């Protein structure tokens, strides 16, 4: 079984949700989460996804062009982005 990896931004969003959850009903009281925290985490999430999507699209261009050196460099950048930002389950 592959080990689950969670981005630190997603972990922080989960922590904010847990801290503002009614543990009886399971409802997250979003209105109680500081708006600046939500804005920061959503902005960070947006930037992460944008970087990943841009690299993924470039990898398709490099593959279509047959430029394996460029493709290899892009794949290394994707792996670096994943390694730099992910924390393993339980950490």
N, C-alpha and C positions, 0 to 999 in steps of 0.2 A: 504494500500500500504506500502510495506517495504521501510524504509528509506535507501537511498544509502550511503554507507560508502566508503571513498576513502583513500587509503594509502598515507602517507605524501610523499613518494618517487614519486608516480604517480602524486601527486599534483605539486611537484617541476618540474617534467618533463613537465607537461602541462604549467606551468609558463614559463619555458625556451622556449618552442615552441611558446607561445603567444608573448613573447618579441622579437622573431626573425621571426615573421610572416609578410608577405606582406598582409595587411588587405584588399587590393583591390582584390587580386587574391586568397587569402587563402593559398598560398604556404608558407611553413615553410622553411626558409633559414638555413638549417642544417649546412652549411659550416660556418655560422657566430656564431654558438653556441660554446663557449669555449670547446675544446676537454677534458680538465680536468674535467669540470662539467659533461659532458656526460659520461665520464668514471666512475666517482664517482657514479652517479645515476644508471648507468647500473650495476655496481658492487653491490650496495646496493639492487637493485631489484633482482639480481641473488641470493644473500644470503637469502633474504626473501622467495623467491619461493623455494629454496633448502630446507630451514628449514621446510616450510609447507609441501612440498612433502615427506620429510623424515618422518615427524610425521604421515602423512596420510598413508604411506606404513606400518609403525610400527603399526598403529591402525588396519590395515587389518590382520597383523600377530597375534596381541593380540586377535582379534575377532576369527580368525581361531583356535587359541590355546585354546579358551574358557576361557581366563584369564581376567575376567571382572574388577578386580582391576587394572591390568595393562592398560586395555583399558580405564578405567575411568581416570587414571593418564595422559595418552596420550591425551585424549580429553580435559582435563584441560589445558595441555600445548598448544594445538592448540588454545583454547579460549584465553589463556593468550597472545599468539602471536598476535592474532587478536585484542584484547583489547588494547594491548601495542602500536600497530602500526597504528591503524586506527583513522581517524578523521571524525566526522560526517559532512554531507553536510552542508555548511554554516558556518562552524567554521573557 
